[in-house]
């Protein structure tokens, strides 16, 4: 089953139960059991003095050789341990650098796209619905899902700076569940770049930006779980080549942005699976319309609208 991310209610929040404190560790002594032989080492007895000086000289030479051998082994061990420590430090530093680099990439990608993502408030005859949209050109055109704006009597776009603009429907492609709405262009407007979805790979990191449950400017993290899914959204709508992702997608995310680490929109989050046993959205099984299909449909919609 599939679930559209539209009509929402205010979310409820539940605190986590406190974690119980760990029990104090117990200790076991290692006393010698009763009746066991006493293995306590006895102080060494003073060796008898040797009368022959030749034996004493040989003992001194032997001791010197032992000292040299111990020193040599200790020096070798020190070199090996130092080398291991150096390698461990290098590995740790490399891992830290890689993690920092990945986080920096994510932050840069989000900064490129987040200002272009809007919250769409749609008034229909049945009430109010909330979805997301992405500004895609300097004319103020916003791509979103058809099911977000379907039956709209009026629309408003809440921008990332907190201001609200009136939005007008430009056109739709109901077969692929896409629509374009337009707001008046404004100063310093951020325009998102549509990437090439055919270059995606399973396992690639992606980020979903939208307004889940009406909580605007929310970013979730995941990977591309699968590609080229065929999604029968309804009896009349089937989305081809959809992107499957485990980035959390919830009601309100529809029409938002699924982006790669280069800050390009590579999909429009649209659906999530529903667990038939509980009739609730399944965790980590969401789908997005690929950006290459979005490019084609949006160009046709804008051209037809004149």
N, C-alpha and C positions, 0 to 999 in steps of 0.2 A: 504494500500500500504506500501511497505517496501523500505528502502533506504540504499544502501551500503555506508560505509564511506571511499571512496577512492578519486577519482580525485578531486582536490581542486584548488581554486584560492586564491590569497592573500586576506585576509579579509579587510573590510573597518570599520573604527571606527567613531562613531558619539558622540559628546559631549552632555551631558545632559543640557537642558535649565535651567537657574538659577531659583531657587525657589523664588517667590515673598515674600517680607518682610511682616510679619503679621501686620494687622492694629492695631493702638493704641487702647487700651480698653477705653470704655466710662464709665462714672460714673453717678449715679443717687443719688441726695440728698434725704433725708427723712425729709424734713421740714413739719411742721404741716400745713395742708391745711387751707386756709382762711375760717373763719366761724365755724371751728371745735372747740369743747370745749377745753379749755386750761387744759391739764392734767399734766402740769408741777408740779412736787411734791413740796409742800410748806414746809418750814423749820418746824420741829416739835416744838410745843409749849412746854414751860417749864412746866413739870408736877407740880401740886400743892403738896406742902409739906404735908406729912402725919403727923398727930399728934401722932399717936399711935406707940410706938416703937416695939410692937409685930408684927405688919404688916410688918415693915421694916426688922425684923429678918427673917420672912418667905420668903420675897422676895429674900434675900441674899442666903438662902438655895436653893430656886428654881433656881436662876441664876447659882449657883455652879453645880447643877445637869445638867442643860443645857450645860454648858461648858464641863463637863465630857462626856456627850452624843456626843457632836460634836467632841470632841477629839477622842473618840472611833470609830465613823464612819469614821473620816479622816484617822485614823491609819489602819482600815480595808481596806479602798479604796486604800491606799498606797501600802499595801501588794498585793492586787489583781492586781493593775497596774504594780507593779514591776514584778509579776509573768508573766503577759501577755507580758511585754517587754522582759523578759528573754526568753519566748517561741518564740517570734518573732525573736529575735536575733539568737536563735538556728536554727530555720527554714531557715533563710537567709544564715547562715554559711553553713548549710547542702546543700542548693541549689548551693551555690558558689563552694563548694568542689566537688559536682557531676559534674558540668559544667567543672571545671578545669580538673577533672579526664578523662572526655570524650575527651576533647581536647588533653590531653596528650596521650591517647590511639591512637587517629587519627595520631598525629605526629609520634609516634613510629611505627605505621603500615606503614605509607608512607615511613619512613626512611628505612624500611626493603626491600621494593619492588621497590621504584623509581629508584635506580641505576641499576636494572635489566631490566628496560623498555627502549627499543631502538626505534629510528625512522627509518623506512625502506624507502629508496628512490629507486624506481623501474623504470627502463627505459624499455618501451615497444615500439612496432612499432607505437603506437598511441601517444606517448609522455611520460611524467613523471607522476608518481603517488606517493603519500605519504601515508603511513600507519604506524602502530606500531607493535611491537613484544616484547616478553618477554623471557629473557634468563632462561632456565629451568634446565640446568645441566652443569657440569664442563667441558664438551666437547665443549661448545660454541653453543649448540643447542638452537634455538629460535623458539617458537611457534607463529604462526600468522594465519591470514585467507588466504584461497586459493585465494579469489578474490583480495587480496592485491598483490600477487605475480604472478597471472595468466598472462601468456604471457610475462614474464620477460626476457629481453635480458641481463640485468645486474642488480645487486643490491648492495646497500651500506647500512650499518647500522651505524647510528649516535649514539654514546654512550652518557651516561649521563655526562661524563667528557669533552665532546666536540670533542673527536677524532672520526675518521671514519674508519670503517673496511669493507673490501670486504666480501659480503655474497654469499654463494652458496646454491642452492636449494637441500634439502635432499630428500623430497618426499611430496606428498599431499594425502588428502582424500577429494575428491571433493564432495562426497555425504553429508559430514558434514561441508563443507567449512573450512577445516583446512589444514595447511601446516607447514612444518618444514624447516627452513633454518639454516645454520651453519656459524659461524665466528671462526677465530683462537682464542683459549683460551688466556687470558692475565692475568697478575698479579692482584691480589685483585679483581677478577671478582665476582660480586654479582649474586647469583643464587636464583631465586624466588621459593617458595614452593607452590605446588599445593594443595589446601585444599580439604575438603570433601563437595561437593555441596549438598549432600543429607541432611546435617545438617542445611541448611539454613531455616530461618523462615521469613514469610511475615512481614515487618516492621523493619527487621534488618538493621542496618546502613551499607552502603557499600560506597566505594570510587572507582572512575574510574581514571586510570592513563594512559596517552597517549599523542598524539601529534595532537590535534584537530586544523584544519586549518593550520597545519605546525608549530604551536606554541608548541615547545617541552617541556616536563616535566610539563604538565598541570594536575592538580588534580581537580576533581569535586566530589561533595558530594550528597548522596541521600540515599534511602532505597530500599529494595527489595519490589517491588510493587506487584509481583505475581510470581508464580512458575509453572513449567511444561507446559509452552506454546509450542504449535506446530507451527513452523514458515515455511510456504511455501516460501522460498527465491526465488526460480525460478521453472521452470517446472521440473527440475531434482534434485533440492536440497530442502530437507525439514529437518529442524533442530528440533530434539525432545527435550523435557524437558528444553526448554530455560528459562532463568531467565529474568524477566521483571524488569526494574529499572527506577526511575525518575532521577537518576544521569545524568546530561547532557552528551550526546554522540553526537559528531559531526563528519563531514568528517575528516579523519586522526586518529580517535580513534580506527578504526578497527584493531584487532589483539593485542590491548593493554591489560591492566590488570583491572579486576574488583576484588577488594580485600575486605576482612572483617577486623574488628578491631584487629585481631590477626596477621595481616600482611601476610595472605595467599591469593593466587590467587584462587578465587572461580568461576571465569568465564572469558571468552574472549569476550569483546564487539564486536558486529558484525553488528547489524542492528538498525535502528530507523524507526518508523512509519512515513508515509507521510500523511499530511492532504490533502485529495482529492479535497477539495474546492479550495485551493490555490496552490496545488502541491508543497508544501514546507515541510521540516521535521517538524514533530509535536514535540512540546516542552514536555520534560519529559516522553516520551514513547520510551525507548530504550530496547535492548535485548542483551543478552550475552549467549554464548555457555557454558553450565555447566562444571565445572572443572573435574568431574568424567568421562564425555564423552571425554574431552580433554586428560586425562591420558591414556585412552584405545587407542585412535586413534594415539597419539604421539608414544606410545610404539610400535604399529604395523608399523608405518611409518619408525621409526629408525631401527627396526628389519629387515624389507624388504629391506632397503637400505644397510644393512650389515655393 
